[in-house]
Amino acid sequence: MSVSIDGFVAPGFEAVRDAFAANFEKGGAVQEVGAGFCAYHHGELVADLWGGYADAARSRPWRGDTLANVWSSTKGATAAAVARLVDQGLLRYEDRVSDYWPEFSQSDKSGTTIEQVMSHQAGLPGFAEPTTTADLFDWEGCVEKLARQAPSWTPGDATSYHAITYGYLAGEIIRRIDGRSPGVYLRDEIFGPLRCDFHVGLPQEHEGRVAVMVPPVKSPPSAKLPPQAIMAVVNPHLDPAAPNARDWRAAEIPAANGQASARGLARLYAVLAQGGTIDGVSILSPEGVKRMTTPAVAPAGRQDLFLGFVDSWAMGVILNRPKVYGPNANAFGHSGWGGSFGCADPDANVAMGYVCNQMATDLVGDPRTAGLCRAVLEGAGKA
């Protein structure tokens, strides 16, 4: 089925449109249903594209302001919120979590640092107590479970992706320091000032703009993971169709339920690519961005037990060691289950945001990402 591509690209970035359109022709597990993509260069919007459909029945066209559940791409926004508190002198990454959240000191966690939480070293990659999808909507219940849970390893001794628990850990730190819930903090301090179309806890008024998520056409490849890694996604088992319910979208799950347009996701990384300020709006200082993107583990060589990549975590964002976001080592960002991603490349001074509703299975390096990054960087190199 031929799909028309709407939107614009700036002169010199024509290959971005071609790369975006090509994703609708790939077929197989990554055959697009609907998607949006935006890119910035030197703080200016150079691509704003969309195409396809916002539902599996292909009855509702995707629009420029269509929102999609971006899964773990939400984590980059949560990382920016914590970075803002650090920048304001309200906490330090090296501080202990229990300094702000006393109940967290239970079960031998009194020495766990905020840095260990932000870089997936805290030893709480999943819930140990039985947990359902509906339980994720109970903020107090989730943070109380994590406060009393014993870590699966001595915090700081290993790294393994905290797929869902990251959001409750980082979000409760935000709430304890600021008083606002993480979704409200993001709205007031980051998304609102930036005019960034991104929501953690979606207001009812935006429901009509949300795309229906389409589960992967095949199961992810099986892998033999250690128990402390696989617990990240089995309690509860993550349901790819969960975001299609209003209760999921309305909740605040700061690791997984962000609803964003491509414009919103790209806007978030555009400000980070610009050192924390864009169009006169500042959310971070250049030093704050640098702290947020400083590698978490030294010396080099530690592998994430779940995702497999080596030494790629900073303070809540992925460093570009696996070359997911192009060839430049200083690029950083975060991707989400199914294919969404947002990234910034300060060397090329570009930022990108991609959202889609046809979920794929790749955990690191969705094949749709590579062509988009390559085309943007080629255009930036000519500008």
URBELQUI-V651133 format. One record per residue. N is the residue number from 1. PHI is phi as a letter, one per 40 degrees, with the letter a starting at -180 (* if undefined). BURIAL is + if it has 16 or more other ideal C-beta (glycine too) atoms within 10 Angstrom, else -. Layout:
N_PHI_BURIAL, N_PHI_BURIAL
This chain:
1_*_-, 2_c_-, 3_b_+, 4_c_-, 5_b_+, 6_b_-, 7_h_+, 8_a_-, 9_b_+, 10_c_+, 11_d_-, 12_g_-, 13_b_+, 14_d_-, 15_c_+, 16_c_+, 17_c_+, 18_c_-, 19_c_+, 20_c_+, 21_c_+, 22_c_-, 23_c_+, 24_c_+, 25_b_-, 26_c_-, 27_g_-, 28_g_-, 29_c_+, 30_b_+, 31_c_-, 32_c_+, 33_b_+, 34_a_+, 35_a_+, 36_b_+, 37_a_+, 38_b_+, 39_a_+, 40_b_+, 41_b_+, 42_f_-, 43_g_-, 44_b_-, 45_c_+, 46_b_+, 47_a_+, 48_a_+, 49_b_+, 50_a_+, 51_a_+, 52_g_+, 53_b_+, 54_c_+, 55_a_+, 56_c_+, 57_c_-, 58_f_-, 59_b_-, 60_b_-, 61_c_+, 62_c_+, 63_b_-, 64_c_+, 65_b_-, 66_c_+, 67_c_+, 68_b_+, 69_c_+, 70_c_+, 71_f_+, 72_c_+, 73_c_+, 74_d_+, 75_c_+, 76_c_+, 77_c_+, 78_c_+, 79_c_+, 80_c_+, 81_c_+, 82_c_+, 83_c_+, 84_c_+, 85_c_+, 86_c_+, 87_c_+, 88_c_-, 89_g_-, 90_c_-, 91_a_+, 92_b_-, 93_c_+, 94_c_-, 95_c_-, 96_c_+, 97_d_+, 98_c_+, 99_c_+, 100_b_+, 101_b_+, 102_d_-, 103_c_-, 104_c_+, 105_c_+, 106_c_-, 107_f_-, 108_g_-, 109_b_+, 110_c_-, 111_c_-, 112_c_+, 113_b_+, 114_c_+, 115_d_+, 116_c_+, 117_c_+, 118_c_+, 119_b_+, 120_g_+, 121_b_+, 122_c_+, 123_g_+, 124_b_+, 125_c_+, 126_a_+, 127_c_+, 128_c_+, 129_c_-, 130_d_-, 131_a_+, 132_b_-, 133_d_-, 134_c_-, 135_c_-, 136_c_+, 137_c_+, 138_b_-, 139_d_+, 140_d_-, 141_c_-, 142_c_+, 143_c_+, 144_c_-, 145_d_+, 146_c_+, 147_c_+, 148_c_-, 149_c_+, 150_c_-, 151_c_+, 152_c_+, 153_a_+, 154_c_-, 155_d_+, 156_g_+, 157_c_-, 158_a_+, 159_b_+, 160_a_+, 161_d_+, 162_c_+, 163_d_+, 164_b_+, 165_c_+, 166_d_+, 167_c_+, 168_c_+, 169_c_+, 170_c_+, 171_c_+, 172_c_+, 173_c_+, 174_d_+, 175_c_+, 176_c_+, 177_c_+, 178_c_+, 179_g_-, 180_c_-, 181_c_+, 182_c_+, 183_c_+, 184_c_+, 185_d_+, 186_c_+, 187_c_+, 188_c_-, 189_b_+, 190_b_+, 191_c_+, 192_c_-, 193_d_-, 194_c_+, 195_f_-, 196_b_+, 197_c_+, 198_a_+, 199_a_+, 200_b_+, 201_h_+, 202_c_+, 203_c_-, 204_d_-, 205_c_-, 206_c_-, 207_d_-, 208_c_-, 209_c_+, 210_c_+, 211_c_+, 212_c_+, 213_c_+, 214_b_+, 215_d_-, 216_d_+, 217_c_-, 218_a_-, 219_c_-, 220_c_-, 221_c_-, 222_c_-, 223_a_-, 224_c_-, 225_b_+, 226_c_-, 227_d_-, 228_c_+, 229_c_+, 230_c_+, 231_c_+, 232_c_+, 233_b_+, 234_b_-, 235_a_+, 236_c_+, 237_c_-, 238_c_+, 239_b_-, 240_c_-, 241_c_-, 242_d_+, 243_c_+, 244_c_+, 245_b_-, 246_c_-, 247_c_-, 248_c_+, 249_c_+, 250_c_+, 251_c_+, 252_b_+, 253_b_+, 254_c_+, 255_b_+, 256_a_+, 257_b_+, 258_c_+, 259_b_+, 260_b_+, 261_c_+, 262_d_+, 263_c_+, 264_c_+, 265_c_+, 266_c_+, 267_c_+, 268_d_+, 269_c_+, 270_c_+, 271_c_+, 272_c_+, 273_c_+, 274_c_+, 275_g_+, 276_h_+, 277_b_-, 278_a_+, 279_f_-, 280_g_-, 281_b_-, 282_b_+, 283_b_+, 284_a_+, 285_c_+, 286_d_-, 287_c_-, 288_c_+, 289_c_+, 290_c_-, 291_c_+, 292_c_+, 293_b_+, 294_c_-, 295_d_-, 296_c_+, 297_b_+, 298_a_-, 299_c_-, 300_c_-, 301_h_-, 302_c_+, 303_c_-, 304_c_+, 305_c_+, 306_c_+, 307_c_+, 308_g_-, 309_c_+, 310_b_-, 311_f_+, 312_b_+, 313_c_+, 314_b_+, 315_c_+, 316_g_+, 317_b_+, 318_c_+, 319_c_+, 320_c_+, 321_c_+, 322_c_-, 323_f_-, 324_c_+, 325_b_+, 326_h_+, 327_c_-, 328_c_+, 329_c_-, 330_c_-, 331_c_+, 332_a_+, 333_i_+, 334_a_+, 335_b_+, 336_b_+, 337_d_+, 338_h_+, 339_h_+, 340_c_+, 341_a_+, 342_b_+, 343_a_+, 344_b_+, 345_b_+, 346_c_+, 347_c_-, 348_c_+, 349_f_+, 350_b_+, 351_a_+, 352_a_+, 353_a_+, 354_b_+, 355_b_+, 356_a_+, 357_b_+, 358_c_+, 359_c_+, 360_b_+, 361_b_+, 362_c_+, 363_c_+, 364_b_-, 365_g_-, 366_d_+, 367_c_-, 368_c_+, 369_c_+, 370_d_-, 371_c_+, 372_c_+, 373_c_+, 374_c_-, 375_c_+, 376_c_+, 377_c_+, 378_c_-, 379_c_+, 380_c_+, 381_c_-, 382_c_-, 383_c_-
